[in-house]
Amino acid sequence: MMEKNITMEFDEISIYQFGSSLNTQTPNDIDLLIVYRNRSYKEIIKLIRLRRTLRIQLQKILGIPIDIVLLSNKEERQLLYLDQINYKKLL
């Protein structure tokens, strides 16, 4: 349900899980990366709200801290962030 709502609202984002939560059944936290298409200021505000909502909902469900990083496609390409980490694409 959450995935459908996200894809309807933001058709050009990708969500990745990374960090130690990929290697253990009992992680201390979960790290997520949202990569989005370069957008207007208004769209970035929506993405910040999405990050907050996801963090709150997932923390309630999972009972552990959720850290979410937002990067534009351009920022991700400049930093080569995904090339430097072990990740799992979620969306």
C-alpha positions as CSV (number, residue, x, y, z in Angstrom):
1,M,0.0,0.0,0.0
2,M,2.8,2.5,1.0
3,E,4.7,1.6,-2.2
4,K,1.7,2.3,-4.4
5,N,1.1,5.7,-2.8
6,I,4.7,6.7,-3.2
7,T,4.9,5.7,-6.9
8,M,1.7,7.5,-7.6
9,E,3.0,10.7,-6.0
10,F,6.6,10.5,-7.1
11,D,7.1,8.6,-10.4
12,E,10.7,9.3,-10.7
13,I,12.4,8.3,-7.5
14,S,14.4,5.3,-6.4
15,I,14.7,4.0,-2.9
16,Y,17.7,1.9,-1.7
17,Q,18.5,0.2,1.5
18,F,22.1,0.3,2.6
19,G,24.3,-0.1,5.6
20,S,24.6,-2.7,8.3
21,S,20.9,-3.6,8.2
22,L,21.6,-5.6,5.0
23,N,24.0,-7.9,6.9
24,T,22.1,-8.8,10.1
25,Q,18.7,-10.0,11.2
26,T,18.7,-7.6,14.2
27,P,19.9,-4.2,13.0
28,N,20.3,-1.2,15.3
29,D,18.9,1.0,12.6
30,I,18.0,1.0,8.9
31,D,19.6,3.4,6.3
32,L,17.7,4.4,3.2
33,L,18.6,6.5,0.3
34,I,16.0,8.2,-1.9
35,V,17.4,9.4,-5.3
36,Y,15.1,11.8,-7.0
37,R,14.9,13.6,-10.3
38,N,16.0,17.2,-10.1
39,R,12.8,19.1,-9.4
40,S,11.3,22.4,-8.4
41,Y,11.5,23.8,-4.9
42,K,7.8,22.8,-4.4
43,E,8.6,19.2,-5.4
44,I,11.6,19.1,-3.0
45,I,9.4,20.2,-0.2
46,K,7.1,17.2,-1.0
47,L,10.1,14.9,-0.9
48,I,11.2,16.2,2.5
49,R,7.6,15.5,3.7
50,L,7.8,12.0,2.2
51,R,11.1,11.4,4.0
52,R,9.6,12.5,7.3
53,T,6.5,10.4,6.8
54,L,8.4,7.3,5.8
55,R,10.8,7.6,8.8
56,I,7.9,8.0,11.3
57,Q,5.9,5.1,9.8
58,L,8.8,2.7,9.5
59,Q,10.1,3.5,13.0
60,K,6.6,2.7,14.4
61,I,6.4,-0.5,12.5
62,L,10.0,-1.7,13.0
63,G,10.7,-0.2,16.4
64,I,14.2,0.9,15.4
65,P,15.7,4.2,14.1
66,I,15.4,4.9,10.4
67,D,17.9,7.2,8.7
68,I,16.9,8.5,5.2
69,V,19.3,10.4,2.9
70,L,17.9,12.4,0.0
71,L,20.1,12.9,-3.1
72,S,19.1,14.3,-6.6
73,N,20.2,12.2,-9.6
74,K,22.8,14.8,-10.3
75,E,24.2,14.7,-6.7
76,E,24.3,10.9,-6.8
77,R,26.2,10.9,-10.1
78,Q,28.7,13.5,-8.8
79,L,29.3,11.6,-5.6
80,L,29.1,8.2,-7.2
81,Y,27.4,7.3,-3.9
82,L,25.8,4.0,-5.1
83,D,29.2,2.9,-6.5
84,Q,30.7,3.1,-3.0
85,I,28.1,1.2,-1.0
86,N,26.5,-2.2,-0.7
87,Y,22.8,-1.6,-1.4
88,K,19.5,-3.3,-2.2
89,K,17.0,-1.4,-4.5
90,L,13.6,-1.3,-2.9
91,L,11.7,0.9,-5.4
